[in-house]
């Protein structure tokens, strides 16, 4: 039986431990996962910090203005003046809250340069000691949380870096299984991003103990401190020993090894590639401030540390907050987009990079990968590329300018001519500015199209799965495959509500299955052939079909030789989005609203499927063929977010792109092109 296509879901659960990833409102199902527990959240404890933790373990007072993590016994956000004492029954609940204070920023902007107590992002680790085990964690409904738990620890991260939040913030509930009377639960480590966008420590110590107390609180604190030292110190010591060993090797290797006569130096920084900690970015000083969670040095130069968005050489909570603001179009944004990608695929910042980094902060695999452009260099241009698609890629009626008036019959002959591939956004030779043209004059890149007007992603004889067979029949095989499909998956449906007709809009699950059917063939999953291992599949977003009617109406109002309403009604052009009458119990506004909601779901599925295949998280792409989607979200430019106005539609059917519209698609598709060479 074939494996089900993998989609990144928001919630995961396991028998021994579980982790959660995201907004409750964005729930996408449950998928079993097999992985091992990595080491705890890495916030190091120096001797000074150990002293501070010791103080915290014997006192409930918060240190300064640092955010405090605490259990609120009344679940009302009020912190107990003393360490909360729980009755000690077999099942107990901790109500976790985070609070930095009541003052909102009077100057500056929260999460930029504010001066208040807003919390922009947070992360923490809870540790148990003694006869108690963590059974699970339930985030506060609607709160953006990524978490992971086992019986002895809970690690979580979240926050709203777009505007910050005032406390007390209810983070969620921790379910405990109490097995005796000698136990405690405490804050092992934690940090937050404050209103001034600075990283600060979260204060907290022991947050819950049993009743009756068989051990004094200070003894429970000593036990907790011992646990912290036992869990953190060996790894830190090992890391320092490794770092020291590396330095020794670097110091003595010149004694025993002669330098090659012509050592390769790709970035021309004077450091041979074999010794360079950033091969493709000049960094003569070889600075290395650390990696995930900061020091010690990890052997990766600061200049090419993937996930380091604020250029401090470290990958931490500040970078997760920067991802969130960058994706929302807010400052501060990523200093260098070439360091954005931590999962491969699209080279700039996208939501899956943010999720992966936040998962890495709490110890969820696969962690941060060195796959950004700064680390792996500029991608190579393909020597041959091909497109799968529909009438858009076939440039249907692209050069038609009229459909009515004195020359109406003559005009209709243009539309009747159908496809005009010479004007295609993909490789139209007469277009000037096609996708292929973006590689430059004389690039030598050959191209082919297997696109068919009327094709769908899912249905019909020319579906994506069918076109995948055509792509694999090309000789030689293309190194870059660009897929533009989905418009007809909307236009060929009869209603939006499944209860109103036999052919409603495809569900997200049906869409995912259709995309996976084509991708499986191209990557060779349960299929005898595939693209070559170094190939790239580039999925373009579904166009905003819901906006084309308004653009067509504006077009007909601008010319007496264009009558879009008449043409649509006569030739049944995408009736679900153009026919202004009630059909199957649905009026036009109802249908357009449903289409507007469904298309972003289709595009987000393309994005998440691309990640699942490209990283082989779904186990369907062992050849490692790169799969990338140009869609990021609704605010980032892509083909799926491009709005077409009257100036981008042809005057023949008032629905397909004209020459200017074809150039617009080429420009938008080029933005996220994973095989785009470096700018000169």
N, C-alpha and C positions, 0 to 999 in steps of 0.2 A: 504493500500500500504506500503510495507516495506521501511524503511529508507535507504537512500543511504549510502554506506560505507564511512567512514570519512577518509580523508587524510589530513595531515597538509599541508596547502597551504601557498603560499608566500604573498598573498595580500588579505585583507579583507576590506569590506566597509559596512557602515551602514547609515541609513538616518540621524541620529542625530550626529553621530561621526564615525570616521573610524580609523583603524590602519593598518599599513603596516608591513610586516615581510619578508624582505630579498631582495636578488638580483633580479633586473629586468630580468636578463637573466635566472633566475630560476623560472619564473612565472608558477604557477600550477593551476590557476583558481580562482574563487571567490566563497566564501561560506558565507551565512548570519549567523551572530552570535548574540546572545542575551546575554548581560551582562550589569552590572551597572558600572558607572564611579567611580573608587576608588579615594582616596585622591591624591593630587598632588605629584609630585616627591619630595622625602623627603631629602632635603639638608637644614640643620638647620641654623637659623639666630640668632647668639648671638648678644649682644649689639654692640660689636666691628664690626661685619659684617654688621649690620644695618647701622652703621655710614659709612662704606665703600660703601655700596650700595647707600646711600644718596649722597655721593660724585660723584659716577658714574652717578647718575641720572641728575646731573647738569653739567656734563663734558663728552666729547666724548673721552678723552684720555684713552688709555689702561693702566692698572696697571702693571708695571714691564714687565716681559717676559711671563706673563700668556697668554694662548690662548684667543683671542678675538672673540666673535660672533657678527656679524654685518650684516646689510642690505646694499648691494652694489647697489646704484641707477642705475648705468650703467650696472649691471650684468657682470662686468669685474673683480671682485675680489678686486677693489679699495675701501677702506673705506673712507667715507666722513669725512672731518675735523670737521663738525658740525652734529648735529642730523639730519638725512634725513627728509625732509619735503615732504609729498605726496600731490598731488593736491586735494584729497578729493572727487573724483568721486565715484559712488556707488561700483565700483570694483577696487581694487588695488592689486598689487603683491609685496611681499617682496622677494628679492633674498638673501638667507641666505648664508653667507660664514664664515669660521672659519680659523683663521690664528694665528700662534704662532711666526712667524719670518722667516727669509730667510736662517738661518745658518744650514747646514747639519752637522751631527755628524762628528767631526774630530777625536775623540777618542771613543773607545768602539763600541758597536753594538746597533743600534736603537731598542728600545723596549726591551732592556736588560740592558745595562749600558751606553747608548749613552749620548753625551753631546750637541746635537744639538736641533733644533726646531721641529723635527718630532713629529707628533701627532699619537699616537697608538690606541687610543679609545676616544670616547667622548659621553657626554650626556648633555641635556639641557632641560629647560622648558621655553617656551614663555608664557607671560600672557598679556591679553588685559585689557584695562581700558576705560570706556566710550562707546561712540556710534560706536563701531566697533565689528565685529564678525569674527572668523576664519571659513572659508568655507571648507578648505581642505589643504593638503600638498602633493606636488609632489617631491619625492626625485630625486636627480640628476641621470640620467640614468646610470645603472650599479653600483651605490653606495649601499653598504651593510647597510641598515637602518631598524630599527624597530621603529615604531612610533604610537602614538595615539593622537587624537585631538577631542575636542569639541569646542563649539563656543567661549569659554573664554580662552582656553589653548591649547598648543601643547607640547607634550613631545616626545623626540626622542633620540635614541642612535645608534651608529655605529662606524665605524673605521676599520682599518686594522692593527691588532696587530702583524701580521707576519713580517712586515718590516717597518711599520710606513708610514706616508704621510707628504709631505711638503706642506705648505700652499701657497697661499690661497686655501682652499678646498671649492668647491661649494657643499653645502649640499642639496639644493633644493629650491623650490618656495612655498611660503605661500600665498594662496588666501584669500583676505580680503573682507568683505562686509561692506562698510562704510555707516553709517546711520545718521551721523551728523558731527559736526565740533569739538566736544570736546572729544578727544580720544587719546590714545597712546598705543603702543606695546613695551614691554620691556622684558629683560631677567630676569626671576624670580630666576633661579638657574642653575648651570651647573658645570661640572667637566670634566677633561680630564686625560688620561694617557700619560705622556711625554716620551721623548726618553730614560730617565733613568728608566723607568717603575715605576714612582712615580705618585701618584694621586695629581693633581693640580686643582685649581678652574679656571673656565672660566670667564673672565671679560666681562662686558657688562652692559648696563643700558637700558634706553629708546632707541630703535633703529629706531623708526618712529613716527612722529606726523603729524597732518593735516595742510593744508593751506586753509584759513587763520587761525592763531592760536588764538582762543578765550581765551585760558588760557596761561599764561607764562609757559615755559618749567619746571620751578621749581615746579609749582602747579601741572602739570601733573605728575611730579616725586613723589610729596607727595601722589597723588591719587594712583599711582602704589605701593608705599611703604605701604600705608594703606591696599591695596589689598593683598600684600604679607603677612603682619602681620595677617590679618583676615584669610587667607587660611592656614597659617602654625602654628600659635601660639596655637590655641585650641588643636590641636592634640598633640603637644609637651607637653603642660601642662597636658593633660589627661594622656599621657604616663608616665610622671614623677609622677603624683598622683598614677597611678596604681603601678608603681615600688615601691613608698614609702609604699603603702598599703601592697604590698607583703612582704616587709621587716618587717613591723609591725607584720604581720601574722607569719612570720618565727621566730620573736623574742619572741612573746608571746605564740605561740602554745606549747612549751615545758612545760609551766606553767600549762596548762589545760589538756594536753594529756600525758599519760604515754607511754614510749617507749616500743615496743613489746620485749618480751624476746629474740626472734631470728629474728631480722630484716634481710630481704633478701638483699644481696649486690652482684649483678651479676658481677660487674667489680672489686670487692675486693679493692676499694679505701677508705674504711672506711666510706662511705656515704651511708646510707640505700637507696634502690631503690626509695622508696616513696618520698624521699627528694632530690635525686640525679638529677642534671640537665643534666647529661650524664650517662644513666644507663649502657651502654655497653662499655664505654671507661673510663679508670681510670682518674679522675681529682679531686684529693683531695682538691684543692684550689677553685673549683667551679667557675673558671673565666668565666665571661660573658660580653664581650665587646659590645654586641649588636647583631643586625641581619641585615635585609635588609636595606641598606644605613647607617649602623652603629648604634651608641648609640641612645636611651637608651637601657639598658639591656632588653632582650626579654624573659628571663627565660630558654633559651637554652644555654648550656655550649659551650664555644669556641671549645672544643675538639670534639664535635659532631655536629657542625653547618654545615648543608648541604649547599653546594655551596661555602663554604669558602675554596678556593683552595690555598690561600697564607698564611693561618694560622694566620691571624690577628684578628680572631673572628668576622669579619664583612663580609657581602656579598654586594659587590659593583662593580663599573666599573672595578677595577683592576682584580677581579675574572672573569669577562666576557672576558677581554683581555687574561687572563691566559688560559681560556678554548680554545680560538682561537689558541693560540700558542701550547698548549698541543696537540690538535687534528691535528695540522700540523707537529707534531714531533719536535717542537722547544722548547728551554729553554726560560724563566722558565716554567716548567711543574707543574702540580698539586702536592702539597706537600704530600697529602695523598689521593689516589684514593678512599678510603672509604668514603670521603666526597663529591665525585663528583656528585652523582645522586641527582637531585632535582625533578625527575618525577617518580622514581621507575623503575622497570625492570632491565636492565643491570646495574651492580653495579659500573662500572667505567665510565670515561668520554665519552660522545657521543654527537653528534651534537644537538639532541633534548634537552639535558640539557642546552647547550649554548643558544639555542633559548629561552627556557623557562625563563632562568635567565634574558636575555636581555629584554624580554617582561615584566618581573616583575619590572625591573628598570623604565619602563615607565608607570607602573600601569595596565598592561593587566593580567587578570586572566588566569590560576589559581594561579600564583605566585610561590614562592619557597616552596616546601614541604619537611618536615622532613622524607624523605624516604630512605636516604642513609644508607649504612651498619653501619656507625658509630652511627647512631641514632636508628636504628631498630634491630641491632644485626646481627649475622651471620645467613643466611637462614638454614632451616633444610633440611636434606637429605630426599628424598622420600623413602617410603617403597615399592612402586611399580611404575614402569615407562614403557612407551610403545613408539614405534616409528612408524610414518607414513613415507613412502618413496618409492623409486624406486629400480632399480637394484644395485645402490651403497650400499644401506642399506642391500640388499639381498646378497651382496658380490659376484656378478656375476663373475665367472671365476677367482676369486682372486688368486687361487693357480696355475694357468696355466702358463707355462713358454715357450711354443713354438707353432708354427703353420705351420712350413715348414721343409724342409730338409729330411734326411733319415727317421726320425721318424714322418714326417708330419702327416700321417693319425692317428697315435697313439696320437699325440699332439692334433689333432682336437677333439678327443673323450673327452678330458678334457673340452674344451670350450662348446661342445655339452651338457655336463652335466649341464650347466647353473649355477643356484644359489648355493652358498656355504655359507649359513648363519652362519656356525660354525666359519667363518673368518670375520664376520661383525664388522665394526667399532663400532656398537652400543652395542652389547652384545655377540660377538663371543667368545665362551668358549676356543677355541684353539688359538685365536689371540695373547693373552698376551698384555695387554695395551688397551683394549677396553674402551669405554665410561663408561660402568658399572664398569669395573675393576678399574677406577680412584677413585672410592669411597673406595677402599681398600678391601683386603681379609677378608672374613667373614662379609661383610656389611649387608648381609641378604636381600639385595634389589632384588626383583623379576622383571622380564622384559618380554615384549611381543612385537612382531612385526606384524603390519598389512600391511607392505610394500609389493609392488608387482613390479616385474621387468616390465619395459615398462610404468609404471604409469606416468601421468602428473599431474601438479597442476590443469590444467584447463580441458583438454579433456579426453574422454574415460570413460570406465566403472570403472576404478580404480582411478579416480580423488581424489583430497584432500577432497572434499565434501563427496564422497563415502567412503573413508577411515575413515572420521570422524564418520560415522555411525558404522563402525567396531570397532573403539576405544570406543565408547559409549556402545557397546555391551559386552565389557570385564567385567568380574567379578573377583575380585573387580575392580572398576574404577581406572585407573592410577592417581597418584598424579603429575607425570611429563610426559608430552607428548612432544616428540621431532619430528619435522617435517623436513624431507630432501627431497625436491622435486624441480623440475624446469629444470633439464638437458634435459629431454625428451620434454619439452615445446619448447626447441630450436631445438633439433635433429629431431623431427618429422615434422618440417615445410619444405616447398619446396623452399622458396625464402625469401628475406628480404624486398623487395619493394612490397607493396600491388598491384601495377599496373602490376606486372610481373607474378603473379600466383594467384591461388584461395586459397592457404594456406600459407600466409606469416607469418613472426614472429608475435606472439601475441602483441598487443599494450599494453602499460602500463595500460590503463583503463581495458582491458580484463583481464590482470593479476590480478589487484586489485580486480576485481569482483570475480575471482576464489578463491583467498585467503580468501576474506570475506565470501564466501559461506561455506567454511570449518570452519572458526572461528565462524561464527554465530551458527553453530550446537554445537560446543564444549562449547560455553559459554551460550547456551540456548536461543539465540535470535530468536523469532518466531519458536521455536523448543521445543518439549515436554520434552526432556531430556538434560542434560548437565553434564560436569565434576563437581566435588565438588567445593565449594567456595574457598577452600584453594589450589586448583590445580594450576599448572603452565604449560603454553604452550610455547615451546621454538622453534622458527623458525630459521632454518639454512639457510645461504645464498646459492644462486645458484652457482655451480662451474663454473670456467672459461673454458667453453667448447672450446672457440676459441684457447686455447693454447694446446689442446690435440693432434692435428694433428702433430705439430712440435715435441712434445714429442715422439709420435709414430714413426716418421721418424728417430729420434735419436736412438730410441730403436732398430729398424731393422738394422741400420748401425752398431750396436754393436754386432750382433749375426747372424750367418749364418742359424740358425734354426728359424728365425722370419722374416716374410714378411708381414708387416702391410698393404702396399698398395694393395697387392693382396687380403688379407682378407677383407679389407674395401670395395673394388670394388665388390667382390664376394657376400658378405652378406649385402651390403648396410648399412654399419655402419655409422650413423649420416652423411649422404651425404652432408648436407648443410655446414658441417664444415670439411669434409675430402676429398671430391671428387674434384680433381684438374682439372676440366674442366668447361667450361661455361655452366651453366644450367639456363633456364628461363631468358636468357639475362644477367646473373650475373656471373662474374668470381669468383674464390675462394677468392682472396684478398678483393673484394668488400663485399662478404658475411661475411668474418671473421671480417672486420672492423665494419660492422653493428651489429654483435653479440657482439663484444667487447663494443660497445656503449650501447646496450640494456640491457645486464645483470646487470650492475650497477644500471640501472633504476629499474629493478625488485627488486634488493636487497634493494635499498633505499625505495621502496614501502613497503617491508616487515618491515623495521625498523619503518616507519611512521605509518603503520597500527597497529603494535604492541603497539605503544604509544597510539594511538586513542582508542584501546580496553582496554589496561591496566588501563588508567586513566578514561575510560568511557566518554571521550569527545564526542564520537559519539552516546552515549546513547544506545549502544547495549550490554553492559556488566554490568548490575546492580548487578550481584553477585560478581563483583570485582575479577574475575579469572585473575591471572597474565598472561600477554602475553609479551614475550620478543623476540627480534631478536638478533642474534649474530653479525649481520653486523652493523658497525658503519660508516665507510667510506673506501675509497680505500687504505688508508695508515695504517689502524688499522687491526691487525691480526684477521681473522675470516675464516670460511669455504668458504665464498664468495670471499676472497682475496688470497686463497691458490693456489700457482702455483704447478702443477704436472710436474715433469720431467720424463725422460726415466726410472729412478730408481723407480718410483711410479706406473708405468703401468704394467699390466699383459702381458705376451707374447702370450696369446691366441687371444684376439680381439684387443690388442694394444690400448684400449680405457678406460677400467674400471680399478680402482685401484687394484694393487696387495696387498700382505700382508703389505708391507711397506706403501703403499698408504692408506690402511685402517687404519693403526696406526696413520698416519698423520692426517686424518680426525678426528679421536677420540681426538687427542691432541688439534687440533684447536677448535673443538666443546666444549671441556672442558673449554677453556679460558673464554668464556662468559657465562658459565652455571650459571643461576640464582639460582640453588639449590645446588651450590657447597659449601661444608662445609669449615670452616676455616682451614688454613694450620696448622699442629701440631707445 
